[in-house]
Amino acid sequence: MRFKHLISIDDLSRDDVEYILNLAEKFLRIAKGEERATPLEGKLLANLFFEPSTRTRMSFEVAMKRLGGEVINMTAQEASSVAKGETLADTIKVVSKYADVIVLRHPLEGAARFAAEHSDVPVINAGDGAGQHPTQTLLDLYTIKKESNLKGLKIALMGDLKYSRTVHSLIKALTLFNAKIYLISPPSLALPEEFLEEVRSMTDVEEVNLEDVIRDIDVLYVTRIQKERFPDEEEYFKVAGSYKVDAEILKKAKKNMIVMHPLPRVDEIDVSVDETHYAKYFQQTFYGVPVRMAILYELLLEKFEI
């Protein structure tokens, strides 16, 4: 196996990433239900979600079941021993006695790596605070590979660049492919300066307005403003609704440009975009299934003929 846990995109090399993307391609027909394979029969995944989730939790469940495995879920803290004061370390120690792999989403940055230190089984980070979301990054890269091209990529990241763990992970991964990155955000939600300087040392990064680059980019990656990450609600309302992508502005884009979004969206992508050929965000959610199948397979089994 190439890795024991999947905590951060920083833990993966470009070769690791390409290996996972190529493995995901082999699982594509199984993910669609067009073929059947059960290499994970008898294996059990535990979803531990301390924050709300729809796509990540369900796609992990679909991925595991498509491969013949089973899933147990903990999604309501009030119905678990956490409500009684149980520590995360103890929860992980207990659940790792029940399951073969743990998928963890937690509001605190660093929680997934902490969990891995206390687990007897592989831990997959499904998002930890404003930290990282490596499986989202891998499905994003897979989407770009399938619907555009990772080679010579020009990508604009638009929205909440300060708090978005999705963006932080994706930027790190994009540096592995020498992508040209454009950053578009309200000033108060700009990429943290320390992170920006780090990225600038690895690839070409530029802060711009959408109008400046819409004709040149291959991918427009939009994120919502995350109200739940703001320490002050008043600060959220100062920037809420400050940007929107609609079908009109996309008339200026290249014909083969694609629009991506990790979802859920609020009002940053107008529904008029949904019916255009640029919209790939719903297809993007499906690509999470073969990618997560590849990750589960890699963590749980060393040999299986696909």
Protein Blocks (a to p, Z undefined) as FASTA:
>chain_A
ZZfbdfbfklpcfklmmmmmmmmmmmmmmmnopaccdfkgoiacddddfbdcfklmmmmm
mmmmmnopacdddfbfklmmklnopafklmmmmmmmmmmbdcdddfbghklmmmmmmccb
dcddebeajlbcfklmmmmmmmmmmmmcfehpacddedjfklmmklmmmmmmmmmnopac
dddddfklgccfklmmmmmmmmccddddfklmmmmpmbdcdddddfklpmblklmmmmgo
paccdfklmmmpcfkbccddebiafklpcfklmmpmklmklmmmmmmmmmmmmmmmmmmp
mbdcZZ
